[in-house]
Amino acid sequence: MSTRKGVVVYLDDLLDEAEERAYEEVRKRRTDLSEERMREIARDIGRGALRFNIVRVQAEKQIVFKWEEALNFEGNSAPFVQYAHARCCSILGKAGGFERAIEPSALTDPYETKLIRIIAQYPSVVRDCGAKRRIHLLPAYGQEVAAAFNQFYAYVPVLRSGERQAARLTLVEATMWVLRSVLGTLGLAAPEEM
């Protein structure tokens, strides 16, 4: 796209292509879903990928848009953050009901404490985004939360953690709410499954 050269890209065309590319990814990963459900998820992922990829760049900088980056489920992208949210929902769904535990001494693993520290930064990140008019800080923060959660999930058992299960489920729930808030603030869907 170059406005000086008269080369334009229409938003409707971009959205259609984003949804179609996202649909191909969802279709590869989730053969157990109905066609309609796959399309719903693809719409959320595709639209989120576009918006996230645009707002994650500082306003003063030039945007170089690449589909591989925008729809990357494992990098600095909306699908990465959305997938972490969906994973939180899945864990909480498998756990069923649980009694929230607000006992910090139960969460001593380095991956737990790292995630807690990052989650605790959320109010100041939002404040900085508004005060400094730097919305790009919010997608970066969302990606940081998602990355810390994925490390926590990979190395710390949650559903089979005995007496620490309630505390860890509470941490998963807190992560889910922060990710949902980040995504919602950016105008993105927070899918519960992907």
Protein Blocks (a to p, Z undefined) as FASTA:
>chain_A
ZZknopacdfklmmmmmmmmmmmmmmmmmmmbcfklmmmmmmmmmmmmmmmmmmmpcfkb
ccdddfklmmpckbccfklmmmmmmmmmmmmmmnmpadddddfklmmbfklmmmmmmmmm
mmmmmmmmmmnopaklmmmmmmmmmmmmmmmmmmmcfklnojmmmmmmmmmmmmmmmmmm
mmmmnopacdfbZZ
